Amino acid sequence: MIITIKNDEGVTTNFDINLISDEQKKQEATVIVQKVGNLQVTIEALDFASRTHRANLEQLLVGCEEAKVEGESTEETSEDS
């Protein structure tokens, strides 16, 4: 399995996990790749859900003219306890 890593300086390096001679390191690298993949899927799912809920909220609010506020700040204010 070939993995491409881009570091903070922008340098890209390719690694082939299958070529790691130490079995423990190879297994650990494979597990980390799987974890990163699972996290990426979760991030994409949360982003999709968030965008969907925002769109649904916008659609709902467009039909509620009584809730529309003109000329006031869009920031919520809160009092310190």
C-alpha positions in Angstrom: 0.0 0.0 0.0 1.5 3.3 -1.1 1.0 6.3 1.1 1.7 9.9 0.1 2.6 12.3 2.9 2.9 16.0 2.5 4.8 17.7 5.4 4.4 21.3 6.7 7.0 22.6 4.3 5.0 21.3 1.4 7.4 18.4 0.6 5.6 15.3 -0.7 7.1 11.8 0.0 5.7 8.4 -1.1 6.0 5.4 1.2 5.2 1.8 0.5 4.0 0.2 3.7 4.4 -3.3 2.2 8.1 -2.8 2.0 8.5 -2.2 5.8 10.6 -5.1 7.1 9.6 -4.9 10.8 6.2 -6.6 11.0 5.2 -4.7 14.1 5.8 -1.3 12.4 4.1 -2.5 9.2 1.0 -3.5 11.2 1.1 -0.2 13.2 1.3 1.8 9.9 -1.6 -0.2 8.4 -3.8 0.5 11.5 -3.0 4.2 11.5 -3.9 4.4 7.8 -7.2 2.7 8.5 -7.9 5.1 11.4 -7.1 8.1 9.3 -9.4 6.8 6.6 -12.2 6.2 9.1 -11.8 9.7 10.5 -11.9 11.2 7.0 -15.2 9.5 6.3 -16.6 10.8 9.6 -15.4 14.3 8.8 -17.1 14.2 5.4 -20.3 12.8 6.9 -20.4 15.5 9.5 -19.8 18.2 6.9 -22.6 16.8 4.7 -25.0 16.6 7.7 -24.1 20.2 8.8 -24.6 21.6 5.3 -27.9 19.7 5.0 -29.2 21.0 8.3 -28.2 24.6 7.5 -30.0 24.4 4.1 -33.1 23.0 5.8 -33.0 25.8 8.4 -32.6 28.4 5.8 -35.5 26.9 3.8 -37.7 26.9 6.9 -36.8 30.4 7.9 -37.5 31.9 4.4 -41.1 30.9 4.9 -41.3 32.6 8.4 -41.5 36.3 7.5 -42.6 37.1 11.1 -39.1 36.0 12.3 -37.2 38.3 9.9 -35.4 41.1 11.6 -34.4 44.2 9.7 -31.5 46.5 10.5 -30.2 44.8 13.7 -26.9 43.2 14.2 -26.8 39.5 13.3 -24.5 38.7 16.3 -26.1 37.3 19.4 -25.3 39.0 22.6 -25.1 37.4 26.0 -24.7 38.9 29.5 -21.8 37.8 31.7 -22.9 36.0 34.9 
